[in-house]
């Protein structure tokens, strides 16, 4: 799943557009989002340090 799709699903939950997502799926989406954001930030730091 892409980062954009993950963001859209999490936003749908926040806006009550997806009222009852399965808890396990919601946790997985949040984990993927945080890991991906960390990877992206890490790449930026590596590029600026190099």
C-alpha positions in Angstrom: 0.0 0.0 0.0 1.3 3.4 -0.8 1.9 6.2 1.7 -0.8 8.3 0.0 -3.4 5.5 0.3 -2.5 5.0 4.0 -2.9 8.8 4.6 -6.3 8.8 2.9 -7.6 5.9 5.0 -6.3 7.5 8.3 -7.9 10.8 7.3 -11.2 9.0 6.6 -11.1 7.7 10.1 -10.4 11.1 11.6 -13.3 12.7 9.6 -15.7 9.9 10.6 -16.0 8.8 7.0 -14.9 5.3 8.0 -16.8 4.9 11.2 -15.6 1.5 12.4 -12.4 0.2 10.9 -11.2 -3.0 12.4 -8.8 -2.2 15.2 -6.0 -4.4 13.9 -6.2 -2.8 10.5 -6.1 0.7 12.0 -3.1 -0.2 14.1 -1.4 -1.7 11.0 -2.1 1.5 9.0 -0.7 3.7 11.7 2.4 1.5 12.0 3.0 1.6 8.2 2.5 5.4 8.2 4.9 6.0 11.0 7.6 3.6 9.6 7.3 5.2 6.1 7.5 8.7 7.5 10.6 7.7 9.5 12.2 6.1 6.4 11.5 9.3 4.4 13.0 11.6 7.1 16.0 9.3 7.5 16.7 9.5 3.7 16.6 13.3 4.0 19.0 13.3 6.9 21.3 11.0 5.0 21.3 13.2 1.9 22.1 16.3 3.9 24.9 14.6 5.9 26.5 13.3 2.8 
